[in-house]
Structures are given as C-alpha cells and as structure tokens.
Amino acid sequence: MFKKLRAAAHSSKSGPESSQNVGDGPYAKENLTLLEGFEWYAPADGKHWRRLAHVTTHLKDIGIDYLWLPPGCKAEWHGSNGYDIYDLWDLGEFEQKGHRATKWGSGEELLALTEVAQRNGMGLLWDAVLNHKSAADYVETCRAVAVDKKDRTREVSAEQDIDVWTGYNFDGRGGKYSEMKYRWQHFSGTDWEAKMQNNDNLYRFVGPGKPGWAPDVDDSEGNADFLMGNDLDYSQPDVRNDAMQWGTWITERLGLAGFRLDAVKHFSSDFLRAWIAHLDAKCDPNAPLLMIGEYWRGELAPLGAMIKKFEGRLRLFDVPLASNMSKLSLEKEKGDLRSIMDKSLLKHSPGQAVPFVLNHDTQTRYERDHSVIAMSPWFIPLANAFILLRSDSILPCVFYGDLYGISGEHPLPPSCGGNLPKLILARKLLAYGPMREYLDEANCIGFTRSGDSRHPEGLAVVIGNARRVCWKRMNVGAAHKDEVWTDVLEAAAGEVVIGRNGYGMFSCAPGSVSVWCRRNSSARAKIDDMNFDSDIYNMKLD
C-alpha cells in the first residue's frame, strides 16, 4: 500500500488524476491529500502519537492519504516541538536531556502509530531537520570570525578563540544505532558564545578543512547557510555519512512514505540532492519516497531554480500562493481575486507545487526566520476550497489547526465553520474531470469539474469577496443536463437546474464560497452524512 501511494504522489509527469476525462475507462486515479498532523501549540502532554493513531481511520475516511508527522527526534527540552533538534537517532527511546519521551510521545507509541497507519493505508511523512543541532553536551574552544548578521559574507572581526557549545556525545543512547559524536569541526558556525552567554554575534568557524558557509544555499542576508543553533557543515564526510545512514534507518524503522524537509534554503542543496539519491538507491524505483521541501520565499524565481536543480525530484510548498491568499484576505472586497495565482508555483510548476493555506509556520509566534502575513479567518474556507478542488492541485496540504483547532494561550476552534472535512471529502469524491475556469471578475471567480468515468458527479465552485451575493454562469458539461444541483456547504440558497448545454447560474453568499454538485448523487449523500469529530483532546484514547 505504501509503495502504491508513494508512486501515485511522486509521479508528476502523468499529471493530476483530475485531468482524466469522462469515458477514460475504469482506471482513473484517486485524488490525494496531505495533512500536517500537528500545530505549534499542541499540548505538551506526550499523547500526540496516541491521538493521531486514534483518529487515523477517521482521517482516511474523509480523504486524507498522507500524514505529515512533527519532528519527533530528541530536542532541547521536553516541551519542544522538535526543531531545536539534539539527536536524530533518538525517537523518544533514551533518557537524554532530562526526558525519555518527546513532546509528542514515546518511541513505542510512535511505532504503534506507524502500525495503525499501515493498516489503514495512510502514508507517513517525517519532518526531517537536517540543517542544525542544538543543546550540546559540553563546551569546546575553537577559532572563529564574527560576521555581519545582515550580510554573512562580511567579516566584522579578526580570527579569535571562542568558547562554544558544540560537543555532542549522546551518552544516554550509548552508541546505539550510530556511534557518531559531534565536535565543533562538524559545524560551520553558531551564534552563541558560552562565556558571554548571549547571541549578539554570529560566528563562522575557521581552521584546516573549514571552507566556510555552504555556497549552494539561498542568498538571503548574503548567504543563508546559518539559521539557528549549531549549523551543520555538510562538506565534512562524517556529517554527510551520518545523515545518510539516518535517512535509511528512519525510513525502514517507521515505514515512511516520504519526508517534509525543513529549511531547505539554509543548507547545501548539493548535499540534499545526494541524500535523496542515496535513499532512492535503497527504495523500490517504482515507489520513490515523496520529498517536499520547505523553502520559505515569497518570490517565484528562487523556488523555480530549486525545482530545476532537482529535476522534478523535489516538491516545494507553494509559499507565493499562500502569501497571495493572505493578502487577498486582508484586502477584503478591494482585493482582486483574479490575481490569486500570480507568480505562484501552482501556476508555473503545478507538478512540483504543494499548495497550502496555513501551517505551523504561519501561526503567530516569534521562533522563525521569515515574516508571514496573517490570513483573516473569513478567507480560510475560500482558500481551502481553491486548493482542494482544482485539477492542477495534485497534492494539497491541509492544516491540523484548521481541522482540530488551535490550543495554547489563545485557542481557536476549527476553521471553515467546521466544513473543512466536507471540502476534503468533496476532493476525494467529486473533484475529477476537465476543469473550466472563470477568473473574469475581480470580486467573483469560479471553476467547474465535469467528472470522469469513475467519479461522474462533477462540481462547481464559486468564490466571492464582495459584500453582496455573487453569481457566475458556468458550464459543468452537457452530460449533466437536467440535473438539480445544490451547495454542499449549505451557504448558498436555492437549486440550480443544469441546462441542455451544461450551463448553470451558480451563486455564493457575500464573502464566501459555495461548492455545488448533484443533489441526489451517492457521493453527495456520503458528504451530507459525514459525522466528523473535531474534539480530539477529549477523545478516549486506547
């Protein structure tokens, strides 16, 4: 099952399954959807793996095929989300840094989750943090130069001795799985000086065999190699070898379907290509691992260059599209919906785009290397309908926080008025066949899907940002003549009878989205009868 899922999601040459036309035969593909399986403020109670295991069947039922797991390696402290990573090889198995389990749970509970996922045909993606390490075991003295934080290519001091937390022995693990121990030579630099106990300066390590910052990274701040903690130096053979062995080990141990690769603009892209090639050589060539990179830039050019370098082997989250949608949400009726796809990956490289609306990187917080534009809540259902129901959206990613709500000091309920599960299931059951677009009005856009041989129902989507009801005359295909269509989301009133040429006049409520389909179809009945429980924190766990 995992091999089939991996092969279907990785292949972009065949195009989206939704491009299948009516009459294409019985082998039209199924739409696939990815869920980010956590949010930044999820409770640090060690029960997350158990919760995900408990809801895996329900997620599969609404149309989720892939679950992106948080970085569950041992990190700096017990409540960490895992991005301040300490030990790649400790998945909550060893007593290290004052705790055995991670925020998300124990290693045994993680393995139990993988078994549940496998039984349900749910592909798991691991959030791989390969850029840096944190929370070292002891201090070392090394040679370094301070560099300008706003231009890391410019030195602002002479060479000097500094004391840095860069020694890693992983004593709690005792050499199990990997005997690699890290020293300052394995890193490019850091921003924490042990004696001064501050991060006022950014240091680049110097000495024999130390080439400096990696040249094949993003050009932000002159050179974006450094992000946080101790920056791993992939010019060092021991570092490369340890990361490659870990990739093989965790893929086999957890039965992974792929990886979400954190901060790919911050470490060597040549190494990342080699790392992916190493795993490809270990896997069935007919079922390659899904590789999705987080490259947080709002401009199309650097993302396009990354896609070109990886020759289609790496997908990227569509940050420009998410930024466009956030801006439109703030502009309200003054926004031009026709610009929603401008300079986005979905428009220019749809086969490598992973569209998303929100994720943990867009949540209100300070621990990140980029600025974000907060999306106004009214636009979240419009944006999710847009990425989920289009034919060129091959693998959209929906957010745990939208499905189950946000925890923490400023909790939020599930978004979309609780309708996100309906939109996901509508993608699985209805969003097939040719797409006709109607991006012809600033305040009202739409598109239709005509259906295919296995999913003949079709759908029509209307998105409006005006303070009035919006209308759109659209064609859903002559095969649907005389059918009576209504809004799945029950926001737009009335019925639409499809004309003999396939046209209907569809509407949406002010500042809203409507998803129309045949009123009496079997697929529609499944959506209407859905009973999704979003109260994940009050569920009785096994």
C-alpha positions as CSV (number, residue, x, y, z in Angstrom):
1,M,0.0,0.0,0.0
2,F,2.8,2.5,0.9
3,K,4.5,1.7,-2.4
4,K,1.3,2.4,-4.4
5,L,0.7,5.7,-2.5
6,R,4.3,6.8,-3.0
7,A,4.3,6.1,-6.7
8,A,1.0,7.9,-7.2
9,A,2.0,11.0,-5.4
10,H,5.5,11.3,-6.8
11,S,4.6,11.0,-10.4
12,S,4.0,14.5,-11.8
13,K,4.6,13.5,-15.5
14,S,1.3,11.8,-15.7
15,G,-0.5,14.9,-14.4
16,P,-3.2,15.2,-11.8
17,E,-5.7,12.4,-11.7
18,S,-8.4,15.0,-12.1
19,S,-7.3,15.5,-15.7
20,Q,-9.0,12.2,-16.6
21,N,-12.0,12.8,-18.9
22,V,-15.3,11.1,-18.7
23,G,-15.0,7.9,-20.7
24,D,-11.3,7.3,-19.9
25,G,-12.1,3.9,-18.6
26,P,-12.1,2.3,-15.1
27,Y,-8.6,3.2,-14.0
28,A,-8.8,6.9,-13.3
29,K,-6.6,7.8,-10.3
30,E,-7.8,9.0,-6.9
31,N,-7.1,12.5,-5.6
32,L,-4.6,12.6,-2.8
33,T,-4.4,14.9,0.1
34,L,-1.8,15.6,2.8
35,L,-2.5,16.7,6.3
36,E,0.1,18.5,8.5
37,G,-0.5,16.4,11.6
38,F,0.2,19.0,14.3
39,E,0.2,22.7,15.2
40,W,2.7,24.7,17.2
41,Y,0.7,25.0,20.4
42,A,-0.5,21.4,20.6
43,P,-0.4,20.2,24.2
44,A,3.0,19.0,25.5
45,D,1.4,16.1,27.3
46,G,3.2,13.3,25.4
47,K,-0.1,12.0,24.0
48,H,0.1,13.2,20.4
49,W,1.2,9.9,18.8
50,R,-1.7,8.2,20.6
51,R,-4.2,10.8,19.4
52,L,-3.0,10.5,15.8
53,A,-3.3,6.7,16.0
54,H,-6.8,7.1,17.4
55,V,-8.0,9.3,14.5
56,T,-6.1,7.7,11.6
57,T,-9.2,5.7,10.5
58,H,-11.4,8.8,10.6
59,L,-8.8,10.9,8.6
60,K,-8.7,8.2,6.0
61,D,-12.5,8.2,5.8
62,I,-12.6,11.9,4.9
63,G,-10.0,11.6,2.3
64,I,-6.6,12.1,3.9
65,D,-3.9,9.9,2.3
66,Y,-0.7,11.3,3.8
67,L,0.1,12.4,7.4
68,W,3.0,14.8,7.9
69,L,4.4,14.0,11.4
70,P,6.2,16.6,13.5
71,P,9.9,16.3,14.1
72,G,9.8,13.7,16.8
73,C,13.6,13.4,17.4
74,K,15.0,14.3,20.8
75,A,15.2,18.0,21.2
76,E,16.5,20.5,23.7
77,W,13.6,20.2,26.3
78,H,10.6,18.0,26.9
79,G,8.1,20.6,25.6
80,S,9.9,21.3,22.4
81,N,8.2,20.9,19.0
82,G,11.5,19.3,17.8
83,Y,13.1,22.0,15.6
84,D,15.8,22.7,18.2
85,I,17.0,19.2,17.5
86,Y,19.5,17.4,19.6
87,D,19.7,13.7,18.5
88,L,18.4,12.4,15.2
89,W,18.7,8.9,16.4
90,D,16.5,9.2,19.5
91,L,12.8,9.0,18.7
92,G,11.8,9.0,22.4
93,E,13.6,5.9,23.3
94,F,16.5,7.1,25.5
95,E,16.8,9.2,28.7
96,Q,18.5,12.3,27.3
97,K,18.1,16.0,28.1
98,G,16.1,15.2,31.2
99,H,13.4,13.2,29.5
100,R,12.8,10.0,27.6
101,A,9.7,10.7,25.5
102,T,9.4,13.7,23.3
103,K,6.6,16.3,23.4
104,W,4.8,14.0,21.0
105,G,5.1,10.7,22.9
106,S,7.4,7.8,23.4
107,G,9.2,5.7,20.8
108,E,6.9,2.8,21.4
109,E,3.9,4.9,20.9
110,L,5.4,6.2,17.6
111,L,5.9,2.7,16.4
112,A,2.3,1.8,17.4
113,L,1.1,4.8,15.2
114,T,3.1,3.5,12.2
115,E,1.3,0.1,12.6
116,V,-2.1,1.8,12.6
117,A,-1.2,3.9,9.6
118,Q,0.0,0.9,7.7
119,R,-3.2,-1.0,8.4
120,N,-5.2,2.0,7.1
121,G,-3.1,2.7,4.0
122,M,-2.0,6.1,5.4
123,G,1.4,7.2,4.2
124,L,3.6,8.9,6.8
125,L,5.9,11.8,6.1
126,W,8.7,12.6,8.7
127,D,9.6,16.2,9.3
128,A,13.4,16.0,8.8
129,V,15.5,18.7,10.5
130,L,18.9,18.4,8.8
131,N,20.2,22.0,9.0
132,H,21.5,22.2,12.5
133,K,21.8,20.8,16.0
134,S,21.0,22.3,19.4
135,A,21.5,21.6,23.1
136,A,25.1,20.3,23.0
137,D,26.6,18.3,25.9
138,Y,29.7,20.4,26.6
139,V,31.7,23.4,25.6
140,E,34.7,23.5,23.3
141,T,37.2,26.2,22.2
142,C,37.6,26.9,18.5
143,R,38.8,29.5,16.1
144,A,36.2,31.7,14.5
145,V,35.4,35.1,13.0
146,A,32.4,37.2,13.6
147,V,30.3,38.1,10.6
148,D,27.6,40.7,9.9
149,K,24.2,39.1,10.7
150,K,22.7,41.0,7.8
151,D,25.5,40.1,5.4
152,R,27.1,36.8,6.4
153,T,29.7,37.2,3.7
154,R,31.2,40.2,5.5
155,E,33.6,39.5,8.4
156,V,33.5,42.0,11.2
157,S,36.3,40.7,13.4
158,A,39.7,39.1,13.2
159,E,40.2,35.4,14.0
160,Q,39.7,34.7,17.6
161,D,39.3,31.9,20.1
162,I,35.7,31.5,21.3
163,D,34.0,29.0,23.6
164,V,31.0,27.3,22.1
165,W,28.5,24.6,23.0
166,T,29.3,22.2,20.2
167,G,30.3,18.9,21.8
168,Y,27.8,16.0,21.5
169,N,28.4,12.6,23.0
170,F,24.8,11.3,23.2
171,D,25.7,9.3,26.3
172,G,22.1,8.3,27.0
173,R,22.0,6.5,23.7
174,G,25.4,4.8,24.3
175,G,26.2,4.5,20.6
176,K,23.1,2.5,19.7
177,Y,22.1,2.9,16.0
178,S,25.0,5.4,15.4
179,E,28.4,5.9,17.1
180,M,28.9,9.3,15.6
181,K,29.9,12.0,18.1
182,Y,29.9,15.7,17.0
183,R,32.6,18.3,17.6
184,W,33.0,21.9,16.6
185,Q,34.7,20.8,13.3
186,H,31.4,19.3,12.2
187,F,29.7,22.7,12.2
188,S,30.0,25.8,10.1
189,G,29.2,28.3,12.8
190,T,27.0,29.3,15.7
191,D,25.5,32.5,17.3
192,W,26.0,31.5,20.9
193,E,29.3,32.3,22.8
194,A,29.5,30.3,26.0
195,K,31.5,32.8,28.1
196,M,29.3,35.8,27.2
197,Q,26.2,33.7,27.2
198,N,24.4,35.7,24.5
199,N,23.8,35.5,20.8
200,D,24.8,39.1,20.0
201,N,27.3,37.8,17.4
202,L,27.2,35.3,14.6
203,Y,30.4,33.3,14.3
204,R,31.8,31.4,11.3
205,F,34.3,28.7,12.3
206,V,37.7,28.7,10.7
207,G,40.7,26.3,10.5
208,P,42.1,23.5,8.4
209,G,39.4,21.8,6.4
210,K,36.8,24.5,7.2
211,P,35.6,26.0,3.9
212,G,33.1,28.5,5.4
213,W,29.4,28.8,4.7
214,A,28.0,26.5,2.1
215,P,27.9,28.3,-1.2
216,D,24.8,26.4,-2.6
217,V,22.2,28.0,-0.3
218,D,19.7,30.8,-0.6
219,D,21.2,34.3,-1.0
220,S,19.1,35.9,1.8
221,E,21.4,38.0,4.1
222,G,24.3,37.4,1.7
223,N,24.3,33.7,2.5
224,A,21.5,31.8,4.2
225,D,23.5,28.9,5.5
226,F,23.1,29.8,9.1
227,L,19.6,29.5,10.6
228,M,19.9,28.6,14.3
229,G,21.8,26.5,16.8
230,N,25.0,24.9,15.5
231,D,25.0,24.9,11.7
232,L,25.9,21.5,10.3
233,D,28.8,21.5,7.8
234,Y,28.0,19.1,5.0
235,S,31.4,19.4,3.5
236,Q,32.5,17.1,6.3
237,P,32.3,13.4,5.2
238,D,31.4,12.2,8.7
239,V,28.4,14.6,8.8
240,R,27.2,13.6,5.4
241,N,27.5,9.9,6.2
242,D,25.7,10.1,9.5
243,A,22.7,12.0,7.9
244,M,22.5,9.5,5.0
245,Q,22.6,6.5,7.3
246,W,19.9,8.1,9.5
247,G,17.7,8.6,6.4
248,T,17.8,4.9,5.6
249,W,17.3,3.9,9.2
250,I,14.3,6.0,9.9
251,T,12.6,5.2,6.6
252,E,12.9,1.5,7.4
253,R,12.1,1.8,11.1
254,L,8.9,3.8,10.6
255,G,7.9,2.5,7.1
256,L,7.9,6.1,5.8
257,A,6.3,7.2,2.6
258,G,8.4,10.3,2.4
259,F,9.8,13.4,4.1
260,R,8.9,17.0,4.8
261,L,12.4,18.6,4.6
262,D,12.8,21.6,7.0
263,A,14.6,24.8,6.0
264,V,16.0,23.6,2.7
265,K,17.1,27.1,1.7
266,H,19.5,27.0,4.7
267,F,21.7,24.0,3.9
268,S,23.7,22.6,1.0
269,S,21.3,21.8,-1.9
270,D,24.1,19.6,-3.4
271,F,24.1,17.5,-0.2
272,L,20.3,17.3,-0.3
273,R,20.4,16.0,-3.8
274,A,22.9,13.4,-2.8
275,W,20.8,12.5,0.3
276,I,17.7,12.0,-1.8
277,A,19.7,9.9,-4.4
278,H,21.0,7.8,-1.6
279,L,17.5,7.0,-0.4
280,D,16.3,6.4,-4.0
281,A,19.0,3.8,-4.4
282,K,17.6,2.0,-1.3
283,C,14.0,2.1,-2.4
284,D,11.8,0.4,-5.0
285,P,12.3,2.7,-8.1
286,N,8.5,2.2,-8.8
287,A,7.7,3.6,-5.4
288,P,10.0,6.5,-4.7
289,L,9.7,8.4,-1.4
290,L,7.8,11.6,-1.5
291,M,10.1,14.6,-0.9
292,I,8.6,18.0,0.0
293,G,10.9,20.9,0.8
294,E,10.1,24.0,3.0
295,Y,11.7,26.9,1.1
296,W,10.2,30.0,2.6
297,R,10.5,32.7,0.0
298,G,7.6,34.6,-1.5
299,E,9.3,35.1,-4.8
300,L,8.9,32.6,-7.6
301,A,12.5,32.8,-9.0
302,P,14.4,31.0,-6.2
303,L,11.8,28.3,-5.9
304,G,11.8,27.7,-9.6
305,A,15.6,27.5,-9.5
306,M,15.4,24.9,-6.8
307,I,12.9,22.8,-8.7
308,K,15.0,23.0,-11.8
309,K,18.1,21.9,-9.9
310,F,16.3,18.8,-8.5
311,E,14.9,17.9,-12.0
312,G,11.5,17.3,-10.6
313,R,12.6,15.1,-7.7
314,L,11.7,17.7,-5.1
315,R,8.3,19.3,-4.5
316,L,8.0,22.6,-2.7
317,F,5.3,24.2,-0.5
318,D,3.7,27.0,-2.5
319,V,4.6,30.0,-0.4
320,P,3.8,32.6,-3.1
321,L,0.3,31.2,-3.4
322,A,-0.2,31.2,0.4
323,S,1.1,34.8,0.5
324,N,-1.3,35.8,-2.3
325,M,-4.3,34.4,-0.5
326,S,-3.3,36.0,2.8
327,K,-3.0,39.4,1.1
328,L,-6.4,39.0,-0.5
329,S,-8.0,38.1,2.9
330,L,-6.8,41.4,4.3
331,E,-7.9,43.5,1.3
332,K,-11.5,42.1,1.5
333,E,-13.7,43.4,-1.3
334,K,-10.9,45.7,-2.5
335,G,-8.8,42.6,-3.4
336,D,-8.7,41.3,-7.0
337,L,-9.4,37.6,-6.9
338,R,-8.1,37.2,-10.4
339,S,-4.6,37.7,-9.0
340,I,-4.8,34.7,-6.6
341,M,-2.3,32.6,-8.7
342,D,0.1,35.3,-9.7
343,K,3.7,34.2,-9.7
344,S,2.8,31.0,-7.8
345,L,4.2,27.5,-8.2
346,L,0.6,26.3,-8.8
347,K,0.5,28.4,-11.9
348,H,4.1,27.9,-13.2
349,S,5.1,24.5,-11.8
350,P,1.9,22.7,-10.8
351,G,3.5,19.3,-10.8
352,Q,6.0,20.3,-8.1
353,A,3.8,22.6,-6.1
354,V,2.3,21.6,-2.7
355,P,-0.4,24.2,-2.2
356,F,-1.4,25.1,1.4
357,V,-3.4,27.7,3.2
358,L,-2.0,27.7,6.7
359,N,0.6,25.6,8.6
360,H,2.7,25.8,11.8
361,D,5.0,28.4,10.1
362,T,2.1,30.8,9.7
363,Q,1.0,30.7,13.3
364,T,1.5,33.7,15.5
365,R,4.9,33.2,17.1
366,Y,8.5,34.5,17.1
367,E,10.6,31.4,16.6
368,R,11.1,31.6,12.8
369,D,13.4,33.1,10.2
370,H,10.8,34.7,8.0
371,S,7.8,37.1,8.2
372,V,4.3,36.0,7.4
373,I,1.1,37.7,6.5
374,A,-1.7,36.5,8.8
375,M,-4.7,35.3,7.0
376,S,-8.1,36.7,8.0
377,P,-10.3,33.9,9.2
378,W,-13.2,34.6,6.8
379,F,-10.9,33.7,3.8
380,I,-9.7,30.3,5.1
381,P,-12.7,28.3,3.7
382,L,-12.4,30.1,0.4
383,A,-8.7,29.3,0.2
384,N,-9.1,25.7,1.2
385,A,-11.8,25.2,-1.5
386,F,-9.5,26.7,-4.0
387,I,-6.5,24.4,-3.4
388,L,-8.5,21.3,-2.8
389,L,-10.9,21.2,-5.7
390,R,-8.8,22.3,-8.7
391,S,-7.4,19.9,-11.3
392,D,-3.9,21.4,-11.2
393,S,-3.6,20.9,-7.4
394,I,-2.0,17.5,-7.3
395,L,-1.1,17.2,-3.6
396,P,-2.6,20.0,-1.5
397,C,-1.8,20.2,2.2
398,V,-4.4,21.0,4.9
399,F,-3.6,22.0,8.4
400,Y,-4.2,20.2,11.7
401,G,-5.1,23.6,13.3
402,D,-7.9,24.1,10.8
403,L,-9.3,20.6,11.3
404,Y,-9.0,20.3,15.1
405,G,-8.4,23.9,16.3
406,I,-5.5,25.7,18.0
407,S,-4.5,25.2,21.6
408,G,-2.4,27.4,23.9
409,E,-3.0,30.7,25.5
410,H,-5.1,32.0,22.5
411,P,-7.1,28.9,21.5
412,L,-9.2,28.9,18.3
413,P,-11.9,26.5,17.2
414,P,-11.7,24.5,13.9
415,S,-11.8,26.9,10.9
416,C,-14.2,27.0,8.0
417,G,-17.2,26.7,10.3
418,G,-16.4,23.1,10.7
419,N,-16.7,22.5,6.9
420,L,-13.1,21.6,6.1
421,P,-13.8,17.8,6.4
422,K,-16.6,18.3,3.8
423,L,-14.2,20.0,1.5
424,I,-11.6,17.3,1.8
425,L,-14.2,14.6,1.1
426,A,-15.5,16.6,-1.8
427,R,-12.0,16.5,-3.2
428,K,-11.9,12.7,-2.8
429,L,-15.3,12.0,-4.3
430,L,-16.2,14.9,-6.7
431,A,-13.1,16.8,-7.9
432,Y,-12.4,15.0,-11.2
433,G,-12.5,15.6,-14.9
434,P,-11.8,18.6,-17.0
435,M,-11.7,22.0,-15.3
436,R,-13.2,25.1,-16.8
437,E,-12.0,28.3,-15.1
438,Y,-13.9,31.6,-14.8
439,L,-11.3,34.1,-13.5
440,D,-13.1,37.0,-15.1
441,E,-14.2,39.3,-12.3
442,A,-12.3,41.0,-9.5
443,N,-14.8,40.1,-6.8
444,C,-16.1,36.7,-8.1
445,I,-14.3,33.8,-9.6
446,G,-15.2,30.2,-10.2
447,F,-14.3,26.9,-11.8
448,T,-16.1,23.6,-12.6
449,R,-15.1,20.0,-12.9
450,S,-17.1,17.8,-15.2
451,G,-16.4,14.4,-13.6
452,D,-14.7,11.3,-15.1
453,S,-15.7,7.7,-15.7
454,R,-15.3,6.6,-12.0
455,H,-16.4,9.9,-10.5
456,P,-19.1,11.2,-12.8
457,E,-20.8,13.7,-10.4
458,G,-18.6,16.8,-11.1
459,L,-18.8,20.1,-9.1
460,A,-18.9,23.9,-9.5
461,V,-17.1,26.3,-7.2
462,V,-17.9,30.0,-6.7
463,I,-15.7,32.2,-4.6
464,G,-16.6,35.8,-3.8
465,N,-15.2,38.6,-1.7
466,A,-17.9,41.2,-2.2
467,R,-20.5,42.3,0.3
468,R,-23.2,41.0,-2.0
469,V,-24.3,37.7,-3.3
470,C,-22.1,36.8,-6.3
471,W,-23.4,35.0,-9.4
472,K,-21.4,33.1,-12.0
473,R,-22.7,31.4,-15.2
474,M,-20.6,28.3,-15.7
475,N,-20.5,25.1,-17.7
476,V,-20.3,21.8,-16.0
477,G,-20.7,19.6,-19.1
478,A,-23.7,18.7,-21.2
479,A,-23.7,15.2,-19.6
480,H,-25.2,16.9,-16.5
481,K,-28.2,18.4,-18.3
482,D,-31.5,18.5,-16.3
483,E,-29.7,17.6,-13.0
484,V,-30.6,19.6,-9.9
485,W,-27.5,20.9,-8.0
486,T,-27.3,22.4,-4.5
487,D,-24.5,23.8,-2.4
488,V,-22.6,21.1,-0.4
489,L,-21.7,23.7,2.3
490,E,-25.3,24.9,2.6
491,A,-24.2,28.6,2.4
492,A,-25.8,29.4,-0.9
493,A,-29.6,29.0,-1.1
494,G,-31.7,27.5,-3.8
495,E,-31.2,25.0,-6.5
496,V,-29.6,25.1,-10.0
497,V,-31.0,23.1,-12.8
498,I,-28.3,22.4,-15.4
499,G,-29.3,23.4,-18.9
500,R,-29.1,21.2,-22.0
501,N,-25.7,22.7,-23.0
502,G,-24.3,22.1,-19.5
503,Y,-24.7,25.7,-18.2
504,G,-26.0,26.8,-14.8
505,M,-26.2,30.0,-12.9
506,F,-24.4,29.5,-9.6
507,S,-24.1,31.8,-6.6
508,C,-22.2,32.3,-3.4
509,A,-23.1,34.2,-0.3
510,P,-21.3,37.5,0.5
511,G,-17.6,37.0,1.2
512,S,-18.0,33.2,0.9
513,V,-17.5,30.1,-1.1
514,S,-20.1,27.6,-2.4
515,V,-19.5,24.1,-3.8
516,W,-22.3,22.8,-6.0
517,C,-23.0,19.3,-7.0
518,R,-25.9,17.0,-7.9
519,R,-28.3,16.9,-5.0
520,N,-29.2,13.2,-5.2
521,S,-25.9,11.6,-6.0
522,S,-24.4,8.8,-3.9
523,A,-21.2,10.8,-3.4
524,R,-23.2,13.8,-2.2
525,A,-25.0,11.5,0.3
526,K,-21.7,10.5,1.8
527,I,-20.7,14.1,2.3
528,D,-24.0,15.1,3.8
529,D,-24.0,12.1,6.1
530,M,-20.4,12.7,7.4
531,N,-20.1,13.0,11.1
532,F,-16.5,14.2,11.8
533,D,-15.4,14.5,15.5
534,S,-13.0,17.5,15.8
535,D,-12.8,17.4,19.6
536,I,-9.5,15.5,19.5
537,Y,-8.4,16.4,23.0
538,N,-11.5,14.9,24.7
539,M,-11.4,11.6,22.9
540,K,-11.0,8.5,25.0
541,L,-7.6,7.1,23.9
542,D,-6.8,3.4,23.8
